[in-house]
């Protein structure tokens, strides 16, 4: 008996499409971070990779982490911003097509006329769509190719809706107007979600900086007094009891480990809640890790 349930397969190609530059950025960043992790491991094992007190093993591990998440995070954010700009101009394009077809123009002429206008980042895609139509490619295929290039849920739904409506027949102008209203409604819902979730993201980021400030205050007050007493009582004992020596560098690395986990987790969660995209979480995580590193490097 054949399996009647068809599972949807998720892979990098279905999510990112054929964006080779993304794979190049990811491959280069991961390769560079692997080299930094290896150098950091050698530094921890006692190998003199760099001159003494220049770069520590912890520094190399942090640089490796930043190089692993930074380039791909900012690249994905840039691509997501470009797609958002396209979606922002898409309702105006659809309404222009609706207006043109209602006045008697064909879809081919309407898209060609819209491609000559100013629609921001959407203009190059419209020009490509117009070129495909001039080569004899059907409107259905041109819209599907456009949806595959942009690769967002809103554009995919628009292409499916318009193609189904055109296949069934009816008022072409009303079809494009309905597609424009659907995208506007989706944008409105997304804006409301961002407005509501941004408050939670701000709380997460404030909590991170409060935690970082508390660690800094504890280091400058309590442990500074402990290290001062430790220096005065070196080799001496109190009532037959000797103070256990605390390594300042080990304590600093322990605190930094706490803050590092907080910065990665807070950045990923806060960015994802704010924009609804993992790339934003990676970007904010990169920023918080970088802030933590400089604070520990120059203030501890």
C-alpha positions in Angstrom: 0.0 0.0 0.0 1.4 3.3 -1.0 2.1 6.0 1.5 -0.7 8.5 1.1 1.0 11.1 3.2 3.6 13.2 1.4 6.1 14.8 3.6 7.4 18.2 2.6 11.2 18.2 2.3 13.1 21.2 3.6 16.6 21.9 2.3 18.9 24.9 1.7 17.8 25.1 -1.9 14.1 25.3 -1.1 14.8 28.0 1.5 17.5 30.1 -0.2 16.9 29.3 -3.8 19.9 29.5 -6.2 21.7 32.3 -4.4 25.3 31.1 -4.9 26.8 34.2 -3.3 25.1 33.1 0.0 26.8 29.8 -0.1 30.2 31.4 -0.9 29.8 33.8 2.1 28.8 30.9 4.3 31.7 28.7 3.1 34.4 31.4 3.5 33.2 32.5 6.9 33.0 28.9 8.2 36.4 28.1 6.8 37.9 31.2 8.4 36.2 30.5 11.7 37.5 26.9 11.7 41.1 28.2 11.3 40.5 30.6 14.3 39.0 27.8 16.4 42.1 25.7 15.6 44.5 28.5 16.6 42.5 29.0 19.8 42.8 25.3 20.6 46.5 25.4 20.0 46.8 28.5 22.2 44.9 26.7 25.0 47.3 23.7 24.7 50.3 26.0 25.3 51.5 26.4 21.7 53.0 29.8 21.1 50.9 30.7 18.1 51.1 34.5 18.7 53.4 36.6 20.8 52.7 36.5 24.5 49.9 38.7 25.8 48.9 39.7 22.3 46.0 37.4 21.5 44.7 34.7 23.9 42.9 31.5 23.2 39.6 33.1 24.4 40.1 35.9 21.9 40.6 33.5 19.1 37.5 31.5 20.0 35.4 34.7 20.1 36.8 35.9 16.7 36.0 32.5 15.3 32.4 32.7 16.6 32.0 36.2 15.2 33.3 35.2 11.8 30.9 32.2 11.8 27.7 34.1 12.5 28.5 37.7 11.4 28.9 37.6 7.6 26.0 35.2 6.9 23.8 37.0 9.4 24.4 40.5 7.9 24.1 39.1 4.3 20.8 37.4 5.1 19.6 40.6 6.7 20.6 42.6 3.6 18.8 40.1 1.3 15.7 40.1 3.5 15.6 43.9 3.4 15.8 43.9 -0.4 12.9 41.4 -0.5 10.9 43.6 1.9 11.5 46.6 -0.4 10.2 44.6 -3.3 7.1 43.5 -1.3 6.5 47.1 -0.3 6.3 48.2 -3.9 4.3 45.2 -5.1 0.8 46.4 -4.2 1.4 49.6 -6.2 2.5 47.5 -9.2 -0.6 45.3 -8.9 -2.9 48.3 -8.7 -1.2 49.8 -11.7 -1.8 46.5 -13.6 -5.4 46.6 -12.4 -5.9 50.1 -13.6 -4.3 49.5 -16.9 -6.3 46.3 -17.7 -9.5 48.0 -16.6 -8.9 50.6 -19.3 -8.6 48.0 -22.0 -4.9 47.2 -22.1 -3.7 43.6 -22.2 -1.6 42.1 -19.4 1.4 42.0 -21.6 1.1 45.8 -22.4 0.3 46.6 -18.7 3.4 44.8 -17.4 5.6 46.4 -20.1 4.3 49.8 -19.2 4.8 49.2 -15.5 8.3 48.0 -16.1 9.2 51.5 -17.5 8.1 53.2 -14.3 9.8 53.7 -10.9 9.0 50.9 -8.5 12.2 50.9 -6.4 13.9 47.5 -6.1 10.9 46.0 -7.9 11.8 47.7 -11.2 14.6 45.3 -12.2 12.3 42.3 -11.6 9.5 43.9 -13.6 12.0 44.6 -16.5 13.1 41.0 -16.4 9.4 39.9 -16.4 8.7 42.2 -19.3 11.7 40.7 -21.3 10.4 37.2 -20.7 7.0 38.1 -22.0 8.6 39.7 -25.1 10.4 36.3 -25.7 7.0 34.6 -25.8 7.0 33.2 -22.3 3.4 32.9 -21.0 2.2 35.2 -18.2 1.8 32.2 -15.9 5.4 31.2 -16.2 6.7 34.8 -15.9 4.8 35.2 -12.6 6.1 31.9 -11.3 9.7 32.8 -12.3 9.3 36.1 -10.5 8.0 34.3 -7.4 11.0 31.9 -7.4 13.5 34.8 -7.7 12.0 36.8 -4.9 11.3 33.6 -2.9 8.9 35.1 -0.2 5.6 33.8 1.0 3.7 36.9 0.0 5.0 36.9 -3.6 4.4 33.2 -3.9 0.8 33.5 -2.8 0.3 36.4 -5.1 1.6 34.4 -8.1 -0.6 31.4 -7.3 -3.7 33.6 -6.8 -3.2 35.5 -10.0 -2.4 32.4 -12.1 -5.4 30.5 -10.7 -7.7 33.4 -11.3 -6.4 34.0 -14.9 -6.8 30.3 -15.6 -10.4 30.3 -14.4 -11.2 33.5 -16.3 -13.2 36.5 -15.2 -12.4 40.2 -14.4 -8.7 40.5 -14.7 -8.6 44.0 -13.1 -10.4 42.7 -10.0 -8.0 39.8 -9.7 -4.9 42.1 -9.4 -6.8 44.5 -7.1 -7.7 41.6 -4.8 -4.0 40.5 -4.8 -2.9 44.0 -3.9 -5.4 44.1 -1.0 -4.2 40.7 0.3 -0.6 41.9 0.4 -1.5 45.1 2.1 -3.4 43.1 4.7 -0.5 40.8 5.2 1.8 43.8 5.7 -0.6 45.3 8.2 -0.7 42.1 10.3 3.1 41.9 10.2 3.5 45.5 11.3 1.1 44.8 14.2 3.1 41.7 15.2 6.4 43.6 15.1 4.9 46.5 17.2 3.7 44.0 19.9 6.8 41.8 20.0 9.3 44.7 19.9 8.6 45.5 23.5 9.6 42.0 24.5 12.8 42.2 22.5 13.7 45.5 24.1 13.2 43.9 27.6 15.6 41.1 26.5 18.2 43.6 25.4 17.9 45.7 28.5 18.2 42.5 30.6 21.5 41.7 28.8 23.0 45.1 29.5 21.8 45.0 33.1 23.4 41.6 33.6 26.6 42.9 32.0 26.6 45.9 34.3 26.1 43.7 37.4 29.0 41.5 36.4 31.2 44.6 35.9 30.2 46.0 39.3 30.8 42.8 41.1 34.3 42.5 39.6 35.2 46.1 40.5 33.9 45.9 44.1 33.7 42.5 45.7 36.4 40.6 43.8 38.7 43.7 43.7 38.6 43.7 47.5 39.2 39.9 47.5 42.2 40.2 45.2 43.6 43.1 47.3 43.2 41.0 50.5 44.7 38.0 48.7 47.8 40.1 47.8 48.2 41.3 51.4 47.8 37.9 52.9 50.1 36.0 50.5 51.8 33.2 52.4 50.1 34.1 55.6 47.2 32.5 57.4 44.3 33.7 59.7 43.7 31.5 62.7 45.5 28.6 61.1 43.4 28.9 58.0 45.0 30.0 54.7 43.0 31.9 52.0 42.5 30.0 48.8 44.2 31.8 45.9 41.7 32.9 43.2 43.1 33.3 39.7 41.9 36.6 38.3 42.2 35.5 34.7 40.3 32.3 35.3 37.6 34.3 37.0 37.4 36.7 34.1 37.0 33.9 31.6 34.2 32.4 33.8 32.4 35.7 33.9 32.9 36.1 30.1 31.4 32.6 29.5 28.3 33.6 31.4 27.9 36.8 29.4 28.7 35.1 26.1 25.9 32.6 26.6 23.6 35.5 27.6 24.6 37.6 24.5 24.1 34.7 22.0 20.8 33.6 23.5 19.4 37.1 24.0 20.5 38.2 20.6 18.9 35.2 18.8 15.7 35.4 20.8 15.3 39.2 20.7 16.1 39.5 17.0 13.8 36.7 16.1 10.9 38.1 18.2 11.4 41.6 16.7 11.6 40.7 13.0 10.4 37.1 12.8 13.6 36.1 11.0 16.5 34.0 12.3 18.9 36.2 10.3 17.9 39.2 12.6 18.6 37.0 15.6 22.0 36.1 14.3 22.8 39.8 13.6 21.8 40.9 17.1 23.7 38.0 18.6 26.8 39.2 16.7 26.4 42.7 18.0 25.9 41.6 21.6 28.9 39.2 21.5 31.0 42.0 20.1 29.9 44.4 22.8 30.7 41.8 25.5 34.1 41.2 24.1 35.1 44.8 24.1 33.7 45.4 27.6 35.7 42.4 29.0 38.8 43.3 27.0 39.1 47.0 28.1 37.1 47.3 31.3 37.8 44.1 33.3 
